[in-house]
Amino acid sequence: MRKIMAMSLLVTTMALYSGVKLAQAQDSTPKAEQAEKPLHAYRLDFSLNELDGDKKVNSRHYSIASDVPGERQEVKIGTRVPVATAYGAGPVSGGASALSNTQFQYLDVGTHIWCSLKEHGDELELQAGSEISNIDAGPVHETNGVLAPVVRQIKISGSTVVTPGKPIVIGSADDPTSKRQFQLEVTATKLR
């Protein structure tokens, strides 16, 4: 009986040991593949250019570091502008004015640039976009006795293959209120 129990224990121990070794081998395979392909970090330098005909009249520069493939990166600069969306209907109890019943929604106005970078072999796939908005400095518009801001907006976005060190224009758009054109340009620089 002792021989049977000893043999059972030996067979069980060998089976468990083989299972552990097989699981370790399966776990190490993806790690070995990941170690072979290093992740590269890139700096993306964006230029938001304003052109009047062929002459560059303004250029704004923004940089984003990207070292996690496919993760969305962004830069956002601007102001939150309150816009009244609902108004009180007369005096409020306690002597407060009708403005205390006014509800506001906030608009983000300014510059917003976002991107996502992926490596495919020797190629870099870039998805990028920008949104530039501002409050119209012209005459204030009135709707039902309420002053409402007019927001001007230009959006440019696209997906392309980029070559490190070479600038590429993602897109351009004509300003509908002038003869100016806006361009979104990017240069990818490998950091390590």
DRENBALUM-56533 format. One record per residue: residue in three letters; x, y, z of N, C-alpha, C in turn. Coordinates in steps of 0.1 Angstrom, whole numbers, padded with zeros to 4 digits, always signed. Each point is the difference from the previous one (the first is absolute). Layout:
BEGIN
ALAXYZXYZXYZ ...
REM end
This chain:
BEGIN
MET+0008-0012+0000-0008+0012+0000+0009+0013+0000 ARG+0011-0001+0008+0009+0011+0000+0006+0003-0014 LYS+0003-0011-0007+0006+0002-0013-0010+0007-0010 ILE-0013-0004+0001-0010+0006-0008-0001+0015+0003 MET-0001+0003+0013-0001+0014+0004+0013+0008-0004 ALA+0011-0005+0001+0013+0006-0004+0000+0003-0015 MET-0005-0010-0007+0000+0001-0015-0011+0011-0004 SER-0011+0000+0007-0010+0010-0003+0005+0014+0003 LEU+0007+0002+0011+0005+0012+0004+0011+0005-0010 LEU+0008-0009-0005+0011+0003-0010-0007+0004-0013 VAL-0010-0007-0005-0006+0003-0012-0007+0014+0001 THR-0007+0002+0011-0007+0013+0002+0010+0012+0000 THR+0011-0002+0007+0011+0010+0001+0005+0003-0014 MET+0003-0011-0008+0006+0002-0013-0011+0007-0009 ALA-0012-0003+0001-0011+0007-0008-0001+0015+0003 LEU+0000+0003+0013+0000+0014+0004+0012+0007-0004 TYR+0012-0006+0001+0012+0007-0004+0000+0003-0015 SER-0005-0010-0008-0001+0002-0015-0009+0011-0003 GLY-0012+0001+0007-0009+0010-0002+0005+0014+0003 VAL+0008+0001+0011+0006+0013+0003+0010+0004-0010 LYS+0008-0009-0005+0010+0003-0010-0006+0004-0013 LEU-0011-0006-0004-0008+0003-0012-0006+0014+0001 ALA-0005+0004+0012-0006+0013+0002+0011+0011-0001 GLN+0011-0003+0006+0011+0010+0000+0005+0002-0014 ALA+0001-0011-0008+0004+0002-0014-0010+0008-0008 GLN-0013-0002+0002-0010+0008-0007+0001+0014+0004 ASP+0002+0003+0013+0001+0014+0005+0012+0007-0005 SER+0011-0007-0002+0013+0007-0004+0000+0003-0015 THR-0008-0007-0008+0000+0002-0015-0004+0014-0004 PRO-0011+0006+0005-0003+0014-0004+0010+0010+0005 LYS+0005-0002+0012+0010+0009+0006+0013+0000-0009 ALA+0004-0012-0004+0012+0000-0009-0003+0007-0013 GLU-0012-0001-0006-0003+0007-0012+0000+0015+0002 GLN-0006+0005+0012+0000+0014+0003+0014+0005+0002 ALA+0009-0008+0006+0013+0005+0003+0008+0002-0013 GLU-0003-0008-0011+0006+0001-0013-0003+0013-0007 LYS-0012+0005+0002-0004+0012-0007-0001+0012+0010 PRO+0010+0009+0000+0000+0011+0010-0010+0010-0004 LEU-0006+0007+0010-0009+0011-0003+0008+0012-0002 HIS-0003+0008-0010+0007+0012-0002-0008+0012+0004 ALA+0007+0010+0005-0007+0013+0004+0002+0010-0011 TYR-0010+0008-0002+0001+0010-0010-0005+0013+0006 ARG+0005+0011-0005-0005+0014+0003-0007+0004-0013 LEU-0012+0005+0001-0008+0005-0011-0001+0015+0001 ASP+0006+0007-0009+0000+0014+0000-0010+0005-0011 PHE-0011+0006+0006-0010+0006-0009+0002+0014-0002 SER-0003+0005-0012+0000+0014-0004-0014+0003-0006 LEU-0006+0010+0006-0013+0004-0005+0003+0014-0007 ASN+0000-0001-0013+0004+0011-0009-0012+0008-0005 GLU+0001+0013+0000-0010+0008-0006+0007+0007-0012 LEU-0006-0002-0012+0005+0006-0012-0009+0010-0006 ASP+0006+0011-0006-0008+0010-0007+0006-0001-0014 GLY-0007-0007-0009+0006-0003-0013+0012-0010+0002 ASP+0012+0004-0005+0011-0009+0002+0009+0004+0011 LYS-0004+0011+0007+0008+0005+0011-0005-0005+0014 LYS+0009-0006+0008-0003-0005+0013-0001+0013+0009 VAL-0012+0002+0006-0002+0012+0009+0000-0004+0015 ASN-0002-0012+0003+0000-0004+0014+0003-0015+0001 SER+0007-0004+0010+0003-0014+0002+0000-0003+0015 ARG-0007-0010+0004+0000-0004+0015+0006-0014+0000 HIS+0007-0003+0011+0007-0013+0001-0004-0007+0012 TYR-0002-0013-0001-0004-0009+0011+0008-0013-0001 SER+0004-0006+0011+0007-0013+0000-0007-0009+0009 ILE+0000-0013-0004-0005-0011+0008+0009-0012-0001 ALA+0004-0006+0012+0008-0012+0000-0009-0012+0000 SER+0004-0010-0008-0008-0012-0002+0009-0012+0002 ASP-0003-0008+0010+0008-0012+0002-0008-0012+0003 VAL-0013+0001-0001-0010-0011+0001-0007-0001-0013 PRO+0003-0010-0008-0006-0001-0013-0016-0001+0001 GLY-0006+0008-0009-0014+0000-0001-0008+0008+0011 GLU+0007+0005+0010-0006+0008+0010-0002+0014-0004 ARG-0012+0006+0002-0003+0013-0004+0007+0010+0009 GLN+0007+0010-0006+0007+0011+0006-0007+0013-0004 GLU+0000+0010+0009-0006+0012-0004+0006+0012+0008 VAL-0002+0012-0007+0003+0013+0006-0012+0008-0002 LYS-0004+0007+0011-0012+0008+0000+0003+0013+0007 ILE-0002+0011-0007+0002+0014+0005-0012+0008-0003 GLY-0005+0007+0010-0012+0008-0003-0007+0006+0012 THR-0012+0004-0003-0009+0006+0011-0013-0007+0000 ARG-0006-0001+0011-0014-0005+0001-0009+0012+0001 VAL-0009+0002-0010-0009+0012-0001-0014-0004+0005 PRO-0005+0007+0009-0014-0003+0005-0010+0005-0010 VAL-0010-0008-0003-0011+0004-0009-0013-0003+0007 ALA-0009+0009+0002-0013-0002+0007-0009-0009-0009 THR-0005-0010+0006-0009-0010-0007-0014+0000+0005 ALA-0003+0005+0013-0013+0001+0005-0001+0012+0009 TYR-0011+0007+0000-0001+0012+0008-0012-0001+0010 GLY+0002+0007+0011-0010+0000+0011-0012+0008-0005 ALA-0012-0002+0005-0012+0007-0004-0005+0009+0011 GLY+0009+0010+0003-0004+0010+0009+0007+0000+0013 PRO-0004+0008+0010+0008+0001+0013-0001-0014+0007 VAL+0010-0002+0007+0001-0013+0008-0003+0004+0015 SER-0005-0009+0007-0003+0003+0014+0013+0004+0008 GLY-0002+0008+0009+0011+0005+0008+0007+0013-0006 GLY-0006+0005-0010+0005+0013-0006+0011-0002-0010 ALA+0004-0013-0004+0010-0002-0010-0005+0003-0014 SER+0008+0004-0009-0004+0004-0013-0002-0013-0009 ALA-0006+0002-0011-0003-0011-0009+0012-0006-0006 LEU+0012+0007+0000+0012-0006-0004+0004-0012+0008 SER-0004+0000+0012+0004-0012+0009-0006-0013-0005 ASN-0011+0001-0008-0006-0012-0006+0006-0003-0014 THR+0009+0008-0005+0006-0003-0013+0009-0012+0001 GLN-0001-0008-0011+0009-0012-0001+0010+0002-0011 PHE+0012-0004+0002+0011+0001-0010+0005-0013-0004 GLN+0004+0000-0013+0008-0011-0006+0013+0007-0004 TYR+0011-0008+0002+0014+0006-0004+0005-0006-0013 LEU+0005+0009-0008+0006-0004-0013+0015+0001+0001 ASP+0007-0010-0005+0014+0000+0000+0005+0008-0013 VAL+0007+0010+0002+0004+0008-0012+0015+0001+0001 GLY+0007-0002-0011+0015+0000-0001+0005-0009-0010 THR+0011-0007+0004+0007-0009-0009+0001-0014+0007 HIS-0004-0010-0008+0000-0014+0005+0007-0009-0011 ILE+0011-0006+0003+0007-0009-0009+0001-0014+0006 TRP-0003-0010-0007+0001-0014+0005+0006-0009-0011 CYS+0006-0011+0005+0006-0009-0010+0002-0014+0006 SER+0002-0009-0008+0003-0014+0004+0010-0005-0010 LEU+0011-0007+0005+0011-0004-0009+0002-0015+0002 LYS+0001-0007-0011+0002-0015+0000+0012-0003-0009 GLU+0008-0010+0004+0011-0005-0009-0005-0013-0006 HIS+0002+0000-0014-0003-0012-0007+0013-0004-0008 GLY+0008-0008+0006+0013-0003-0006+0009+0013+0000 ASP+0003+0004-0012+0009+0012-0002-0009+0013-0002 GLU-0013-0002+0000-0009+0012-0003-0006+0005+0013 LEU-0003+0013+0000-0007+0006+0011-0014+0005-0005 GLU-0011-0005+0006-0013+0004-0003-0004+0010+0010 LEU-0004+0012-0005-0004+0011+0009-0015+0004-0003 GLN-0007+0000+0010-0014+0006+0000+0001+0012+0008 ALA-0004+0012-0006+0001+0012+0007-0011+0010-0004 GLY-0003+0009+0009-0010+0010-0003+0001+0012+0008 SER-0006+0011-0004+0000+0012+0007-0013+0007-0001 GLU-0003+0008+0010-0012+0008+0000+0004+0014+0006 ILE-0002+0010-0008+0003+0014+0004-0014+0007+0000 SER-0003+0006+0011-0012+0008+0001+0002+0013+0008 ASN-0008+0010-0003+0001+0013+0007-0014+0006-0001 ILE-0001+0010+0009-0013+0008+0000+0001+0011-0011 ASP-0010+0001-0008+0000+0011-0010+0000+0013+0007 ALA+0010+0009-0005+0001+0013+0006-0009+0010-0007 GLY-0008-0004-0009-0009+0009-0007-0012+0004+0009 PRO-0010+0005-0006-0012+0004+0007-0006-0012+0008 VAL-0005+0003+0012-0006-0010+0008-0014-0003-0005 HIS-0003-0013-0001-0013-0005-0005-0010-0001+0012 GLU-0012+0003-0003-0010+0000+0010-0012-0009-0004 THR-0004-0009+0009-0011-0009-0003-0010+0001+0011 ASN-0012+0004-0003-0010+0002+0010+0004+0008+0012 GLY+0007+0011-0003+0005+0009+0010+0012-0005+0008 VAL+0006-0011-0004+0012-0005+0007+0012+0001-0009 LEU+0011+0005+0006+0012+0001-0008+0007-0014-0001 ALA+0003-0004-0012+0006-0014-0002+0013+0002-0008 PRO+0011-0007+0005+0012+0001-0008+0000-0008-0012 VAL+0007+0004-0010+0002-0008-0012+0014-0006+0000 VAL+0001-0013-0001+0013-0007+0001+0004-0004-0014 ARG+0012+0004-0004+0006-0004-0013+0009-0012+0003 GLN-0001-0009-0010+0007-0013+0003+0006-0005-0013 ILE+0012-0006+0001+0007-0007-0012+0005-0013+0006 LYS-0004-0011-0007+0005-0013+0004+0008-0006-0012 ILE+0011-0007+0004+0008-0007-0010+0004-0013+0007 SER-0002-0011-0007+0004-0013+0005+0003-0009-0012 GLY+0009-0010+0003+0003-0010-0010+0009-0011+0005 SER+0002-0010-0009+0009-0011+0004+0009-0002-0012 THR+0013-0002+0004+0010-0001-0011+0013-0007+0006 VAL+0008-0004-0009+0013-0006+0003+0010+0011+0001 VAL+0008+0001+0011+0010+0010+0001+0014-0006+0000 THR+0010+0008-0005+0014-0003+0000+0007+0008+0011 PRO+0006-0006+0010+0007+0007+0010+0010+0011-0006 GLY-0001+0012+0006+0008+0011-0005-0005+0008-0011 LYS-0010-0005-0007-0006+0008-0012-0014+0005+0004 PRO-0001+0014-0002-0014+0006+0003-0010-0005-0011 ILE-0012-0001+0005-0011-0004-0010-0012+0008+0004 VAL-0008+0005-0010-0012+0008+0003-0011-0010+0001 ILE-0007-0001+0012-0011-0009+0002-0012+0005-0008 GLY-0002+0013+0000-0012+0006-0007+0000+0015+0000 SER-0008+0006-0008-0001+0014+0000-0015+0004-0002 ALA-0003+0012+0004-0014+0005-0002+0000+0015-0002 ASP-0008+0005-0009-0002+0014-0002-0009+0006+0011 ASP+0004+0012+0005-0009+0007+0009-0012+0005-0008 PRO-0012-0003+0004-0011+0005-0007-0003+0015+0001 THR+0006+0007+0010-0002+0014+0002+0011+0009-0005 SER+0011-0006-0006+0011+0007-0006+0006-0007-0011 LYS+0011+0005-0005+0007-0007-0011+0012-0008+0005 ARG+0000-0003+0013+0011-0007+0007-0003-0015-0001 GLN+0011-0007+0002-0001-0015+0000+0008-0005+0013 PHE-0005-0011+0006+0006-0006+0011+0005-0014-0004 GLN+0012-0003+0005+0007-0013-0003+0004-0006+0013 LEU-0002-0013+0001+0005-0008+0012+0012-0008-0006 GLU+0012+0002+0006+0012-0006-0005+0006-0008+0012 VAL+0006-0011-0002+0006-0008+0010+0013-0006-0004 THR+0010+0000+0010+0013-0007-0002+0002-0010+0011 ALA+0002-0012-0003+0003-0011+0010+0015-0001+0002 THR+0005+0000+0012+0014-0002+0003+0002-0012+0010 LYS+0008-0009-0005+0002-0012+0009+0009+0004+0012 LEU-0004-0003+0012+0008+0004+0012+0009-0011+0005 ARG-0003-0012-0002+0009-0011+0005-0001-0012-0009 
REM end
